[in-house]
Amino acid sequence: MGQVHLERRDGVAVLTVDSVEVKNGLTPEMGRQLAALCDEVDADASLGAAVVRGAGGTFCSGADRRRWRPGADQAEDATYQEAGAVYGAFMRVGTLAVPTIAAVRGAAVGAGINLMLATDLRVVATNARIMAGFLRIGLHPGGGFFTIAGRTAGREATAAMGLFSEEIDGSRAEQIGLAWRAVPDEDVEEIAFELAAQPAKDPALARQAVRSFRTELGPPGLAWDAALHFERATQMWSQRRRGSS
């Protein structure tokens, strides 16, 4: 079963999603583990930045489909709580007390794009595959996708990805403002660490600065937590509907 690992490097927390057999698909247990590791990062005042990455050259392919229950009652307590554990992990990354960078190689799909968008900054491989893809498989977007995509890429790109299932590569992500830099695959993590090293030099200042950043430039419209719950019922409906088709 997959794991999430925490490593500390010169004031930078490295959070690695590791379930390479399913291209780092997320389980509810991994969501809870990621949230718990974020608590560890926040409690460690020596850390001034965090890099989120995937093991084996892939960022995150979405939810682990081995745990999907299409057609099941999505309002049933256990099923509802399991999906909430994955969604809660995105938000927990987004509320880390330190500046965060996603180092995106390979695929960031479905839940993976939400994890990528939860960070403050993104460094992506030029050949990365970035796709929401929810409607393509008969699901309503979840995790507050429209809110967290819209604050970064704007309305047009969010519509293209969220409503029309457009897939983009890293180069296109940089062009539309979805990523800060698109670089060769082998350079992604090194450049992400170089960027993270700057705020990590002064963790106390980094934590104050990122709090101001998010407060002043937070997503417009619905707050992220409100967007997550606003989408939830419709996504549950789409999961149940998908299983009966």
C-alpha positions in Angstrom: 0.0 0.0 0.0 1.2 3.5 -0.7 2.9 5.8 1.7 3.8 9.5 2.0 7.3 10.3 3.2 8.7 13.4 4.9 12.4 14.3 4.6 14.1 17.4 5.9 16.8 19.0 3.8 18.5 22.2 5.0 15.3 23.8 6.2 13.1 22.4 3.4 10.5 19.8 4.0 10.2 17.3 1.2 6.8 15.5 1.0 6.9 12.5 -1.4 3.8 10.7 -2.5 4.9 7.1 -3.0 2.6 4.4 -4.6 4.6 3.9 -7.8 2.6 0.7 -8.8 -0.4 3.0 -9.5 1.6 6.1 -10.5 1.2 7.6 -7.1 -2.5 7.3 -6.9 -3.8 8.5 -3.5 -5.7 6.4 -1.0 -7.7 7.8 1.9 -4.9 6.4 4.2 -2.3 8.3 2.3 -4.5 11.5 2.5 -4.6 11.2 6.3 -0.8 10.5 6.4 -0.1 13.5 4.3 -2.2 15.7 6.5 -0.4 14.4 9.6 3.0 15.0 8.1 1.9 18.6 7.3 1.2 19.0 11.1 4.8 17.8 11.7 6.1 20.4 9.2 4.1 23.2 10.9 5.4 22.2 14.3 9.1 22.3 13.2 10.1 25.9 13.4 13.4 25.1 11.6 11.5 24.4 8.3 10.9 27.4 6.0 9.6 25.8 2.8 8.2 22.6 1.5 8.5 20.7 -1.8 5.7 18.3 -2.8 6.7 15.6 -5.3 5.9 12.1 -6.4 8.1 9.0 -6.4 9.4 7.3 -9.5 9.2 10.3 -11.9 5.4 10.8 -11.7 3.6 13.4 -9.6 0.2 11.9 -8.9 -2.2 10.1 -11.2 -5.3 10.9 -9.1 -7.2 8.7 -6.6 -6.1 5.1 -6.4 -8.8 3.4 -8.5 -8.4 0.2 -6.6 -10.3 1.9 -3.9 -13.0 3.4 -6.0 -16.6 2.4 -5.3 -18.5 3.6 -8.4 -22.2 3.1 -7.9 -21.9 2.9 -4.1 -23.9 5.2 -1.9 -21.5 8.1 -1.7 -23.4 9.5 1.3 -22.7 6.3 3.3 -20.5 7.3 6.2 -17.4 5.3 5.5 -17.4 6.2 1.8 -18.0 9.8 2.5 -15.2 9.9 5.1 -12.7 8.2 2.8 -13.3 10.7 0.0 -13.0 13.5 2.6 -9.6 12.2 3.7 -8.2 12.8 0.2 -9.9 16.2 -0.1 -8.7 17.2 3.3 -5.1 16.4 2.3 -5.2 19.0 -0.5 -6.4 21.7 1.8 -3.9 20.7 4.5 -1.1 21.2 1.9 -2.6 24.5 1.0 -2.6 25.7 4.6 0.9 24.6 5.4 2.7 27.3 7.5 5.5 27.5 5.0 5.8 28.4 1.3 5.1 25.4 -0.9 6.3 24.2 -4.3 5.0 21.3 -6.4 7.8 19.5 -8.4 5.7 18.0 -11.2 7.1 15.2 -13.4 5.1 12.7 -15.4 1.4 13.0 -14.8 -0.8 15.3 -12.6 -4.3 14.0 -13.3 -7.6 14.3 -11.4 -6.8 14.4 -7.7 -3.2 14.9 -8.7 -3.9 18.3 -10.4 -5.7 19.3 -7.2 -2.6 18.4 -5.2 -0.4 20.4 -7.6 -2.7 23.4 -7.4 -2.8 23.3 -3.6 0.8 24.6 -3.5 1.9 28.2 -3.8 4.2 27.6 -6.8 4.7 25.0 -9.4 7.8 23.8 -11.3 6.8 21.3 -14.1 8.5 19.2 -16.6 8.1 20.4 -20.2 6.6 17.0 -21.1 4.4 16.6 -18.0 0.8 15.6 -18.6 -1.6 17.9 -16.7 -5.3 17.1 -16.9 -8.3 17.5 -14.7 -10.2 14.8 -16.7 -13.1 14.5 -14.3 -15.9 14.9 -16.9 -14.0 12.6 -19.3 -14.7 9.7 -16.9 -18.2 10.8 -15.9 -17.4 12.6 -12.6 -18.1 16.1 -11.4 -14.9 17.8 -10.3 -14.1 17.7 -6.6 -11.7 19.1 -4.1 -12.6 22.7 -5.0 -11.0 22.3 -8.4 -12.6 25.3 -10.0 -11.6 27.6 -7.2 -8.0 26.5 -6.9 -7.5 26.4 -10.7 -9.2 29.7 -11.3 -7.0 31.5 -8.9 -3.9 30.4 -10.8 -4.7 29.8 -14.4 -7.8 32.1 -14.8 -11.2 31.5 -16.1 -10.4 30.4 -19.6 -7.9 27.8 -18.8 -10.0 26.5 -15.9 -13.0 26.1 -18.3 -10.8 24.3 -20.8 -9.5 21.8 -18.3 -12.5 21.5 -16.0 -15.4 21.6 -18.5 -13.8 20.4 -21.7 -11.2 18.0 -20.3 -8.3 19.6 -22.2 -4.9 18.1 -21.4 -1.9 20.3 -21.5 1.9 19.7 -21.2 4.3 21.6 -18.9 5.3 24.1 -21.6 1.6 25.1 -22.0 1.2 25.3 -18.3 3.9 27.8 -18.0 2.4 29.9 -20.9 -1.0 30.2 -19.2 0.4 30.9 -15.8 -0.4 27.5 -14.3 3.3 27.0 -13.5 6.2 29.3 -12.8 8.7 27.4 -14.8 8.7 24.5 -17.3 12.1 22.8 -17.5 13.5 19.4 -18.7 12.2 16.5 -16.7 15.6 15.8 -15.1 15.9 19.3 -13.8 12.5 19.7 -12.1 13.3 18.7 -8.6 16.7 20.4 -8.5 15.1 23.7 -9.5 12.3 23.3 -7.1 14.8 22.8 -4.3 16.8 25.8 -5.4 13.7 27.9 -5.2 12.6 26.5 -1.8 16.1 27.1 -0.4 15.5 30.9 -0.5 12.7 31.2 2.0 14.2 28.3 4.0 17.1 30.5 5.0 14.8 32.4 7.3 11.9 30.2 8.4 10.3 32.7 10.7 10.1 35.4 8.0 9.0 32.8 5.4 6.0 31.8 7.6 4.9 35.4 8.1 5.3 36.2 4.4 3.3 33.3 3.1 0.5 34.0 5.6 0.3 37.6 4.2 0.6 36.2 0.6 -2.4 33.9 1.0 -4.5 36.3 2.9 -4.0 39.1 0.3 -4.1 37.0 -2.8 -6.4 34.1 -1.8 -8.9 32.7 -4.3 -11.8 35.0 -5.2 -15.5 34.0 -5.2 -16.2 31.1 -2.9 -13.6 30.3 -0.2 -11.8 27.1 -1.0 -13.4 25.2 1.9 -16.8 26.4 0.8 -16.1 25.4 -2.8 -15.1 22.0 -1.7 -18.4 21.4 0.1 -20.4 23.1 -2.6 -19.1 20.6 -5.2 -19.3 17.6 -2.9 -23.0 16.6 -3.3 -22.8 16.9 -7.1 -19.7 14.8 -7.3 -21.3 12.1 -5.1 -24.2 12.1 -7.5 -21.9 11.7 -10.4 -20.0 8.8 -8.8 -23.3 7.0 -8.0 -24.5 7.6 -11.6 -21.3 6.4 -13.1 -21.6 3.1 -11.4 -25.1 2.4 -12.7 -24.3 3.3 -16.4 
